[in-house]
Amino acid sequence: MNAVSSRRWSALNAIVVVTATLLMWPLAASAQLKVLISGGFSGPYEQLLPEFERMAGIQVTTGSGSSQGTGPQTIAAQLARGVPTDVVILSREGLTELIAANRIAAGTDADLARTPLGVAVRAGAPKPDVSTVEAFIQVVLKAKVVAVPSSTSGIFLTKDVFPRLGIADKINVKRTPRGTGAAAMVAAGEADIAVMPVSEIVHAPRVDFAGTLAEEIQLNQVFSAAVVVGSKEVEAAKRLIAFLASERASAVIRSGGMEPLGQRRPN
């Protein structure tokens, strides 16, 4: 290795060491973050958060809301009425809307993970075949009630998939504000199936995961994080996002029914 190459290698190593140190080094104990998160990434987030708080010395308060849709509990509605928030974690579709509304600090968004849509049934019930489009059609036609979230996945299903399959007026669809509500309907016997992100199904109590939808009708939903405009804890917020997008978080993300992405996306 010549002298120039050696210096470049040393500089690269120095950058890696500095970056790792900044991620691990605790901020002042007074640093506090407020996070708003939708259901799709909640499972991995809840497992990873205690480690981040211990490692970084940052206290995090977490609230929840829908990625998209209407009503007072969507993340957009909460930001609009001034709910204090430093970081949002939600579907890429919902984040795109927030960016367009100038709610997001430029250059701070990062994709964290991706999860497909799947079908949930009541725990212990027979698991229907939903692996093909035709099989899925038969399952939803036979269901007395099909539960879906009213957020990104439910919008996709009710505005795109069901009309495209010609069954929108032949099935009884109940929309719930959150994926947890759709799963709860199945668990209580109020719906035969729920169609929602797999990452929410695997964490829902008293339901079983029946399978993912066929690729022709699939929405591989990306969940992303970003710093909110006006945050007074920008550096701490960036560190949380970097941790959730890091290799260290990937095993937990995979165990939660998601594919880690951990790559930055430009606005």
Secondary structure as GFF3:
##gff-version 3
##sequence-region A 1 267
A	DSSP	alpha_helix	3	24	.	.	.	ID=ss1
A	DSSP	beta_strand	32	37	.	.	.	ID=ss2
A	DSSP	three_ten_helix	39	41	.	.	.	ID=ss3
A	DSSP	alpha_helix	42	56	.	.	.	ID=ss4
A	DSSP	beta_strand	59	64	.	.	.	ID=ss5
A	DSSP	alpha_helix	75	80	.	.	.	ID=ss6
A	DSSP	beta_strand	87	91	.	.	.	ID=ss7
A	DSSP	alpha_helix	92	100	.	.	.	ID=ss8
A	DSSP	beta_strand	110	115	.	.	.	ID=ss9
A	DSSP	beta_strand	117	122	.	.	.	ID=ss10
A	DSSP	alpha_helix	133	142	.	.	.	ID=ss11
A	DSSP	beta_strand	146	149	.	.	.	ID=ss12
A	DSSP	alpha_helix	152	156	.	.	.	ID=ss13
A	DSSP	pi_helix	157	161	.	.	.	ID=ss14
A	DSSP	alpha_helix	162	164	.	.	.	ID=ss15
A	DSSP	beta_strand	173	176	.	.	.	ID=ss16
A	DSSP	alpha_helix	179	187	.	.	.	ID=ss17
A	DSSP	beta_strand	193	197	.	.	.	ID=ss18
A	DSSP	alpha_helix	198	201	.	.	.	ID=ss19
A	DSSP	beta_strand	207	212	.	.	.	ID=ss20
A	DSSP	three_ten_helix	215	217	.	.	.	ID=ss21
A	DSSP	beta_strand	221	227	.	.	.	ID=ss22
A	DSSP	alpha_helix	234	244	.	.	.	ID=ss23
A	DSSP	alpha_helix	247	255	.	.	.	ID=ss24
A	DSSP	beta_strand	259	264	.	.	.	ID=ss25
###
